[in-house]
């Protein structure tokens, strides 16, 4: 298992999956998430738990997540996972954190 952490989003690589987690917000019962696998961006999804799992992450060179806290104000947090397809131990995470007003 390989881990990295940005200011808000933790990233774990486990059993071929990437698990993004972030602190729950007492002010928000749901979060909006957008995932980009390589260059393919998914539609924005609303979830109710502070975790998102990308299965079969080994298939992608990079995975980016943008998570939006919805209350009390909209706040955007980003994290990126960039990995080597050849060796799980070579996986490395690059995490960035941004805010949207």
C-alpha distances in whole Angstrom, upper triangle without the diagonal:
4,7,10,13,17,20,19,16,13,10,7,5,5,8,10,10,10,11,13,15,18,20,23,26,29,31,30,29,28,26,26,23,24,21,22,20,21,25,25,26,26,28,28,27,27,25,25,22,20,17,17,14,15,15,14,13,13,17,17,17,17,17,19,19,22,23,26,27,30,32,34,34,32,29,27,23,21,18,17,14,15,13,14,15,15,12,8,8,11,10,11,12,16,17,20,22,26,28,31,35
4,7,11,14,17,17,14,11,8,6,5,7,10,11,11,10,11,12,14,16,19,22,25,28,30,29,29,27,25,25,22,22,20,20,19,20,23,24,24,25,27,26,26,27,25,25,22,19,17,16,15,15,15,15,13,13,17,16,16,15,15,16,17,20,21,24,26,29,31,33,32,30,27,24,21,19,15,14,11,12,11,12,14,15,12,8,7,9,7,8,9,12,13,17,19,23,26,29,32
4,7,10,13,13,11,7,6,5,7,9,13,13,12,10,10,10,11,13,16,19,22,25,27,26,26,24,22,23,20,21,19,19,19,20,23,24,23,24,26,25,24,25,23,23,20,17,15,15,14,15,16,17,14,15,18,17,17,15,14,15,15,18,18,22,22,26,28,29,29,27,24,21,18,16,12,12,10,12,12,15,17,18,15,12,11,12,9,8,8,10,11,14,16,20,23,26,29
4,7,10,11,9,6,5,7,9,12,16,16,14,11,11,10,11,12,15,18,21,24,26,25,25,24,21,21,19,19,18,18,18,19,22,23,22,23,25,24,23,24,22,23,20,16,15,15,15,16,18,18,15,17,20,18,17,14,14,14,14,16,16,20,20,24,26,27,26,24,21,19,15,13,10,10,9,11,12,15,18,19,17,14,13,13,10,8,6,8,7,11,13,16,19,22,26
4,7,7,6,4,6,9,12,15,19,18,16,13,11,9,9,9,12,15,18,21,22,22,23,21,19,19,17,18,17,18,19,20,23,24,22,23,24,22,22,22,21,21,18,15,14,15,15,17,19,21,18,19,22,20,19,16,15,14,13,14,14,17,18,21,23,24,23,21,18,16,12,11,9,10,11,13,15,18,21,23,21,18,17,17,14,11,8,9,7,9,10,14,16,20,23
4,5,5,6,8,12,15,18,22,21,18,15,13,11,11,10,12,15,17,20,21,20,22,20,18,18,16,17,17,18,19,20,22,23,21,22,23,21,21,22,20,21,19,15,14,15,17,18,21,22,19,21,23,21,19,16,15,13,12,12,13,15,16,19,21,22,20,19,15,13,9,9,7,9,11,14,16,20,23,25,23,20,20,19,16,13,10,8,5,6,6,10,13,16,19
4,6,8,11,15,18,21,24,24,21,18,16,13,11,9,10,14,14,18,19,18,20,20,17,18,17,18,18,20,22,23,24,25,23,24,24,22,22,22,21,21,18,15,15,17,19,20,24,25,22,25,27,24,23,20,18,15,14,13,13,14,14,18,18,19,18,17,13,12,9,10,9,13,15,18,20,24,26,28,27,24,23,23,20,17,13,12,8,8,6,9,11,15,17
4,7,10,13,17,19,23,23,20,16,14,10,8,6,7,10,11,15,16,15,17,16,13,15,14,16,16,18,20,22,23,24,21,21,22,19,19,18,17,17,15,11,12,14,16,18,21,23,21,24,25,23,22,19,17,14,12,11,10,11,11,15,16,17,16,15,11,10,7,8,9,12,14,18,20,24,26,28,27,24,24,23,20,18,14,13,9,9,7,10,11,14,16
4,7,10,13,16,19,19,16,12,10,6,6,5,8,11,13,16,17,16,17,16,13,14,12,14,13,16,17,19,21,21,19,19,20,17,17,17,15,16,13,9,9,10,13,14,18,20,17,20,22,19,19,16,13,11,9,10,9,11,12,16,17,19,18,16,13,11,8,8,7,10,11,15,17,21,23,25,24,21,21,21,17,15,11,11,8,9,8,11,13,16,19
4,7,10,13,16,16,14,10,8,6,5,6,9,12,15,18,20,19,19,18,15,16,14,16,15,17,18,19,22,22,20,20,22,20,19,19,17,17,14,11,9,11,12,13,16,18,16,18,20,19,19,16,13,13,11,13,12,15,15,19,20,22,22,20,17,15,11,11,8,10,10,14,15,19,21,23,21,18,18,18,15,13,10,11,9,11,11,14,16,19,22
4,7,10,13,13,10,7,6,5,7,9,12,15,18,21,23,21,21,19,17,17,15,15,13,15,15,17,19,20,19,19,21,19,19,19,17,18,15,12,10,10,10,11,13,15,12,14,17,15,15,13,11,11,10,13,13,16,17,21,23,25,24,22,19,16,13,11,8,9,8,11,12,15,17,19,17,14,15,15,11,10,8,9,8,12,13,16,18,21,24
4,6,10,10,8,6,5,7,8,12,15,17,20,24,25,24,23,21,19,20,17,18,15,17,16,18,21,21,21,20,23,22,21,21,19,20,16,14,11,11,9,10,12,13,11,13,16,15,15,14,12,13,13,16,16,19,21,24,26,28,27,25,22,20,17,15,12,11,9,12,12,15,16,17,15,12,12,13,10,10,9,12,12,15,17,20,22,25,28
4,7,7,6,5,6,9,12,15,18,20,24,27,29,27,26,24,22,22,19,19,16,16,15,16,20,20,20,20,23,22,22,23,21,22,19,17,13,12,10,10,10,10,8,9,13,13,13,12,12,14,14,18,18,22,23,27,29,31,30,28,25,23,19,17,14,12,9,11,10,12,12,14,12,8,10,11,8,9,9,13,14,17,19,22,25,27,31
4,6,5,6,8,11,13,17,20,22,25,28,30,28,27,25,23,23,20,21,18,19,17,19,22,22,22,22,24,24,23,24,21,22,19,17,14,13,10,10,10,10,9,10,14,14,16,15,14,17,17,20,21,24,25,28,31,33,33,30,28,25,22,20,17,16,13,14,13,14,14,15,13,9,11,13,11,13,13,16,17,21,22,25,28,30,34
4,6,8,10,14,16,20,23,24,28,31,33,30,29,27,25,25,22,22,19,20,18,20,23,23,23,23,25,25,24,25,23,24,21,20,16,15,11,11,9,9,9,10,13,14,16,17,16,19,19,23,23,27,28,31,33,36,35,33,31,28,25,23,20,18,15,16,14,15,13,14,12,9,12,14,13,15,16,19,20,24,26,29,31,33,36
4,7,10,13,16,20,23,25,28,31,33,30,29,26,24,24,21,20,17,17,14,16,20,19,20,20,23,23,22,24,22,24,21,20,16,14,10,9,7,5,6,6,9,11,13,13,13,16,17,21,22,25,27,30,33,35,34,32,29,27,24,21,18,16,13,13,11,12,10,12,11,8,12,13,11,14,14,18,19,22,24,27,30,31,35
4,6,10,13,17,20,21,24,28,29,26,25,23,21,20,17,17,14,15,13,15,18,17,18,17,20,20,19,20,18,20,17,16,13,10,7,6,5,5,5,7,10,11,13,12,11,14,14,17,18,22,23,26,29,31,31,28,26,23,20,18,15,14,11,13,11,13,12,15,14,11,14,15,12,14,13,16,17,20,22,24,26,28,32
4,7,10,13,17,19,22,25,26,24,23,21,18,18,14,14,12,13,11,14,17,16,16,16,18,18,17,19,17,18,16,14,10,8,6,5,7,8,6,9,11,11,12,11,9,11,11,14,15,19,20,23,26,28,28,25,23,20,17,15,12,10,8,10,10,13,13,16,15,12,14,14,11,11,10,13,13,16,18,20,23,25,28
4,6,10,13,15,18,21,23,21,20,18,16,16,13,14,12,14,14,16,19,18,17,16,18,17,16,17,14,15,12,11,7,6,4,6,9,11,9,13,15,14,15,13,11,12,11,13,13,17,18,21,23,25,25,23,21,18,15,14,11,11,10,13,13,16,17,19,18,15,16,17,13,14,12,14,13,16,17,19,21,23,27
4,7,11,12,15,19,20,18,17,15,13,13,11,12,11,13,14,16,18,18,16,16,17,15,14,15,13,14,11,8,6,5,6,8,11,14,12,15,17,15,16,13,10,10,8,10,10,13,14,18,20,22,22,19,17,15,12,10,8,10,9,13,14,18,19,22,20,17,18,18,15,14,11,13,11,13,13,16,18,20,23
4,7,9,12,15,17,15,15,13,12,13,11,14,13,16,17,20,22,21,19,18,19,17,15,15,12,12,9,6,4,7,9,11,14,17,15,19,21,19,20,17,14,13,11,12,10,13,13,16,18,20,20,18,16,14,11,11,10,12,13,16,18,21,22,25,23,20,21,21,18,17,14,15,12,14,14,16,17,19,22
4,6,9,12,14,13,13,12,10,12,12,14,15,18,19,22,23,23,21,20,20,17,16,15,13,12,9,6,7,9,12,15,18,21,19,22,24,22,22,19,16,14,11,11,9,11,10,14,15,17,17,15,13,12,9,11,10,13,15,18,20,24,25,28,26,23,23,24,20,19,15,16,13,13,12,14,15,17,19
4,6,9,12,11,12,12,11,14,14,17,18,21,23,26,27,26,24,23,23,20,18,16,14,12,10,7,9,12,15,18,21,24,22,26,27,26,26,23,20,18,15,14,11,12,10,13,14,15,16,15,13,13,11,13,14,17,18,22,24,28,29,32,30,26,26,27,24,22,19,19,15,16,14,16,15,18,19
4,6,9,8,8,9,9,13,14,17,19,22,24,27,28,27,24,23,22,19,17,14,12,10,8,6,9,13,16,19,22,25,24,27,29,27,28,25,22,20,16,15,12,12,9,11,11,13,15,14,13,14,13,15,16,19,21,25,27,30,31,34,32,29,29,30,26,25,22,22,19,19,16,17,17,18,20
4,5,5,7,9,9,13,15,18,20,24,26,29,29,28,25,24,23,19,17,14,13,11,10,8,12,15,19,22,25,28,27,30,32,30,30,27,24,21,18,16,12,11,8,9,8,9,11,12,11,13,13,16,18,21,23,27,29,33,34,37,35,32,32,33,29,27,24,24,20,19,17,17,15,17,17
4,6,7,10,12,15,18,21,24,27,29,32,33,32,29,27,25,22,20,16,15,12,12,11,15,18,22,25,28,31,30,34,35,33,34,31,27,25,21,19,16,14,10,11,9,10,13,14,14,16,16,20,21,25,27,30,33,36,38,40,39,35,36,36,33,31,28,27,24,23,20,20,18,19,19
4,7,9,11,14,17,20,23,27,29,32,32,31,28,26,24,20,19,15,15,12,13,13,17,19,23,26,29,32,31,35,36,34,35,31,28,25,21,19,15,13,9,8,6,6,9,11,12,15,16,19,22,25,27,31,34,37,39,42,40,37,37,38,34,32,29,28,24,23,20,19,17,17,17
4,6,7,11,14,17,20,24,26,29,29,28,24,22,21,17,15,12,11,9,10,10,14,16,20,23,26,29,28,32,33,31,32,28,25,22,18,16,12,10,7,6,5,7,10,10,11,13,14,18,20,23,25,29,31,35,36,39,38,35,36,36,32,31,27,26,23,22,19,19,16,16,17
4,7,11,13,17,20,23,26,29,29,28,24,22,20,16,14,10,9,6,8,9,13,15,18,21,24,28,27,31,32,30,32,28,25,23,19,17,13,12,9,8,9,11,13,13,14,16,16,19,21,24,26,29,31,35,35,39,37,34,35,36,32,31,28,27,24,24,21,21,19,19,20
4,7,10,14,16,20,22,26,26,24,21,18,16,13,10,7,6,4,7,8,11,12,16,18,21,25,24,28,28,27,29,25,22,19,16,14,10,9,8,7,9,12,13,12,13,13,14,17,18,21,23,27,29,32,33,36,35,32,33,34,30,29,25,25,22,22,19,19,18,17,18
4,6,10,13,17,19,22,22,21,17,15,14,10,8,6,5,6,8,7,9,10,14,16,19,23,22,25,26,24,25,22,18,16,12,10,7,6,5,6,9,12,12,10,10,10,11,13,15,18,20,23,26,29,30,33,32,29,31,31,27,26,22,22,19,18,16,16,15,15,16
4,7,10,14,17,20,19,18,14,12,10,6,5,4,6,9,10,10,11,11,14,15,18,22,20,24,24,22,23,20,16,14,10,8,6,5,7,7,11,14,13,10,10,9,10,12,14,16,18,22,24,28,28,32,32,29,31,30,26,25,22,21,18,18,16,15,14,14,16
4,7,10,13,16,16,14,11,9,9,6,5,6,7,10,11,10,10,8,11,12,15,18,17,20,20,18,20,16,13,10,7,6,5,6,9,11,14,17,16,12,12,10,10,10,11,13,15,18,21,24,25,28,28,25,27,27,23,22,19,18,16,15,14,14,14,14,17
4,7,10,13,12,11,7,6,6,5,6,9,11,14,14,13,12,10,12,11,15,17,15,19,18,16,17,14,10,8,6,5,7,9,12,14,17,20,18,14,14,11,11,10,11,12,14,16,19,22,23,26,27,24,26,25,22,21,18,17,15,15,15,14,15,15,18
4,6,10,10,8,6,5,8,8,9,12,13,16,16,14,12,9,10,9,12,14,12,15,14,12,13,10,7,6,5,7,9,12,15,17,21,23,21,18,16,13,12,10,10,10,11,13,16,19,19,23,23,21,23,22,18,18,15,15,14,15,15,15,17,17,21
4,6,6,5,4,6,9,10,12,15,16,20,19,18,16,13,13,10,13,14,11,14,13,10,11,8,6,5,6,9,12,15,18,20,24,26,24,20,19,15,14,11,11,9,10,12,14,17,17,21,22,20,23,21,17,17,15,14,14,15,16,16,18,19,22
4,6,5,6,8,12,13,15,18,18,22,21,20,17,13,12,9,11,11,9,11,9,6,8,6,5,7,9,12,15,18,21,23,27,29,27,24,22,18,17,14,12,10,10,10,12,14,14,17,19,18,20,19,15,16,14,15,15,16,18,19,21,22,26
4,6,8,11,14,16,18,21,22,25,24,23,20,17,16,12,14,13,10,11,9,6,6,5,6,8,11,14,17,20,24,26,30,32,30,26,24,20,19,15,14,11,10,9,11,13,13,16,18,18,20,18,15,15,14,14,16,17,19,20,23,23,27
4,6,10,13,15,18,21,22,26,25,24,22,19,18,15,17,16,14,15,13,10,10,8,9,9,12,14,17,20,24,25,29,31,29,25,23,20,19,16,15,12,13,12,14,16,16,20,22,21,24,21,19,18,17,16,17,18,19,20,22,22,26
4,7,10,13,15,18,20,24,24,23,20,17,16,13,15,15,13,15,13,10,12,10,9,10,12,14,17,19,23,24,28,30,28,24,23,20,19,16,16,14,14,14,16,18,18,21,23,23,25,23,20,20,19,18,19,19,21,21,23,22,26
4,7,9,12,15,17,21,21,20,18,15,15,13,15,16,15,17,15,13,14,12,10,9,10,11,13,16,19,20,24,27,24,21,20,16,16,14,14,13,14,15,18,20,20,24,25,24,26,25,21,21,19,18,18,18,19,18,20,19,22
4,6,8,12,14,18,18,18,16,13,14,12,14,16,15,18,16,14,16,14,11,10,10,11,13,15,18,19,23,25,23,20,19,16,16,15,15,15,16,17,19,22,21,25,26,25,27,26,23,22,20,20,19,19,20,19,20,20,23
4,6,10,13,16,18,18,17,14,15,14,17,19,18,21,19,18,19,17,14,13,12,11,12,13,17,17,21,23,21,18,18,16,17,16,17,17,19,21,23,25,25,29,30,28,31,29,26,25,23,22,21,21,20,20,20,19,21
4,7,10,13,15,15,15,12,15,14,17,20,19,22,21,19,21,18,15,13,10,9,9,10,13,13,17,19,18,14,15,13,14,14,15,16,18,21,23,26,26,30,31,28,31,30,26,25,22,22,20,19,18,17,17,16,18
4,6,10,12,13,12,10,13,13,16,19,19,22,21,20,22,19,16,14,11,11,10,10,12,13,16,19,18,15,15,14,15,15,16,17,19,22,24,27,27,30,31,28,30,30,26,26,23,23,21,21,19,19,19,18,20
4,7,10,11,11,11,14,15,18,21,21,25,24,23,25,22,18,16,13,12,10,9,11,10,13,16,16,13,14,14,15,16,17,19,21,24,26,29,29,33,33,30,32,32,28,27,24,24,22,21,20,19,19,18,20
4,6,8,8,8,12,14,16,20,20,24,24,23,25,22,18,17,13,13,10,10,11,11,14,17,17,15,15,15,15,16,17,19,20,24,25,29,29,32,31,28,30,30,27,26,23,24,21,21,20,20,20,19,21
4,7,9,10,13,16,19,22,22,26,26,26,27,25,21,19,16,15,12,12,11,11,13,16,17,16,16,16,16,18,19,21,22,26,27,31,31,34,33,30,31,32,28,28,25,25,23,23,21,21,21,21,22
4,6,8,11,14,17,21,20,24,25,24,26,23,19,18,15,15,12,12,12,13,14,17,18,17,16,16,15,17,17,19,20,24,25,28,29,32,30,27,28,29,26,25,22,23,20,21,20,21,20,21,23
4,7,10,14,17,20,19,23,24,23,24,21,17,16,13,12,9,11,10,12,14,16,17,15,14,14,12,14,14,16,17,21,23,26,27,30,28,25,26,27,23,22,19,20,17,18,16,17,17,19,21
4,7,10,13,16,15,19,20,19,21,18,15,14,11,12,10,12,12,15,17,20,20,18,16,15,13,13,13,14,15,18,20,23,24,26,25,22,23,24,20,20,17,18,16,17,16,18,19,20,23
4,7,10,13,12,16,17,16,18,15,12,12,9,11,10,13,14,16,19,21,21,19,17,15,13,13,12,13,13,16,18,21,21,24,23,20,22,22,19,18,16,17,15,17,17,18,19,21,23
4,6,10,9,13,14,14,16,14,11,12,10,13,13,16,18,20,23,25,25,22,21,18,16,15,13,13,12,15,15,18,18,21,20,17,19,20,16,17,15,17,16,18,19,21,22,24,27
4,7,6,10,10,10,13,11,8,10,10,13,14,17,19,22,25,27,27,24,22,19,17,15,13,12,11,13,13,16,15,18,18,15,18,18,15,16,14,16,16,18,19,21,23,24,27
4,5,8,9,10,13,13,11,13,14,17,18,21,23,25,28,31,30,27,26,23,21,19,17,15,13,15,14,16,14,17,17,15,18,18,15,17,16,19,19,21,23,25,27,28,31
4,5,6,8,11,12,11,14,15,19,20,24,26,28,32,34,33,30,28,25,23,20,18,16,13,14,12,13,11,14,14,12,16,16,14,16,16,19,20,22,24,26,29,30,34
4,5,6,8,8,8,11,13,16,18,22,24,27,30,32,31,28,26,23,20,17,15,12,9,10,9,10,9,12,13,11,14,14,11,13,13,15,16,19,21,23,26,27,31
4,5,7,9,10,14,16,20,22,25,28,31,34,36,35,32,29,26,23,20,17,14,11,10,8,8,6,9,9,8,12,12,9,12,13,16,18,21,23,26,29,30,34
4,7,9,10,14,16,20,22,26,28,31,34,37,35,32,30,26,24,21,18,15,12,11,10,10,7,11,12,12,15,14,12,15,16,18,20,22,25,26,29,30,34
4,5,7,11,13,17,19,23,26,29,32,34,33,29,27,23,21,18,15,12,10,8,8,9,8,11,13,13,16,14,11,13,13,15,17,19,21,23,26,27,31
4,7,10,14,17,20,24,27,29,33,35,33,29,27,23,21,17,14,11,8,6,6,7,7,11,12,12,14,12,10,11,11,12,15,17,20,22,25,27,30
4,7,10,13,16,20,23,26,29,31,29,26,23,19,17,13,11,7,6,4,6,9,10,14,15,14,16,13,10,10,9,10,12,14,16,18,21,23,27
4,7,10,13,17,20,22,25,28,26,23,20,17,14,11,9,6,5,6,9,12,13,16,17,15,17,15,12,12,10,10,11,13,15,16,19,20,24
4,7,10,13,17,19,22,24,22,19,17,13,11,7,6,4,6,8,11,15,16,20,20,18,20,18,14,13,10,10,9,10,12,13,15,17,20
4,6,10,13,16,19,21,19,16,14,10,8,6,5,6,8,12,14,18,19,22,22,20,22,20,17,15,12,11,10,10,11,12,14,15,18
4,7,10,13,16,18,16,12,10,7,6,4,7,9,12,15,18,21,23,26,26,24,25,24,20,18,15,14,11,10,9,9,10,11,15
4,7,9,12,15,13,10,8,6,5,6,9,11,14,17,20,24,25,28,28,25,27,26,22,20,17,16,13,12,10,10,10,11,14
4,6,9,11,10,6,5,5,6,9,12,15,18,21,24,28,29,32,32,29,30,29,26,24,20,19,16,14,12,11,9,9,11
4,6,8,7,6,5,7,8,11,14,17,20,24,26,30,31,35,34,31,32,31,28,26,22,21,17,16,13,12,10,10,12
4,7,6,5,7,9,11,14,17,21,23,27,30,33,34,38,37,34,35,35,31,29,26,24,21,19,16,15,12,11,12
3,5,6,8,11,13,17,20,23,26,30,32,36,37,41,40,37,37,37,34,31,28,27,23,21,18,16,14,13,12
4,7,9,12,15,18,21,25,28,31,34,38,40,43,42,39,39,39,35,33,29,28,24,22,19,17,14,13,12
4,6,10,13,16,20,23,26,30,33,36,38,41,41,38,38,38,34,32,28,26,22,20,17,14,11,9,8
4,7,10,13,17,20,23,26,30,33,35,38,38,35,36,35,31,29,25,23,20,18,14,12,9,7,7
4,7,10,14,17,20,24,27,31,32,35,35,32,33,32,28,26,22,20,16,14,11,9,6,5,7
4,7,10,14,17,20,23,27,29,32,32,29,30,29,25,23,19,17,13,11,8,6,5,5,8
4,7,11,14,17,20,24,26,29,28,26,26,25,22,19,15,13,10,8,5,5,6,8,12
4,7,10,13,17,20,22,26,25,23,23,22,18,16,12,10,7,6,5,6,8,11,14
4,7,10,13,17,19,22,21,19,20,18,15,12,9,7,5,5,6,9,12,14,18
4,6,10,14,16,19,18,16,17,16,12,10,7,6,5,7,10,12,15,17,21
4,6,10,12,15,15,13,14,12,8,7,5,6,7,10,13,15,19,21,25
4,7,10,12,13,11,12,10,7,6,6,7,9,12,15,18,21,23,27
4,6,9,9,8,9,7,4,5,7,9,12,16,19,21,25,27,31
4,5,6,7,9,6,5,8,10,13,16,19,22,25,28,30,34
4,6,7,10,8,8,11,13,16,19,22,25,27,31,32,36
4,7,9,8,9,12,15,18,21,24,28,30,34,36,39
4,5,5,7,11,14,17,20,24,27,30,33,35,39
4,5,5,9,12,15,18,22,24,28,31,33,37
4,6,8,12,15,18,21,24,28,31,34,37
4,6,10,13,16,20,23,26,30,32,36
4,7,10,13,17,20,23,26,29,32
4,7,10,13,17,20,23,26,30
4,6,10,13,16,20,22,26
4,7,10,13,17,20,23
4,7,10,14,17,20
4,7,10,13,17
4,7,10,14
4,7,10
4,7
4
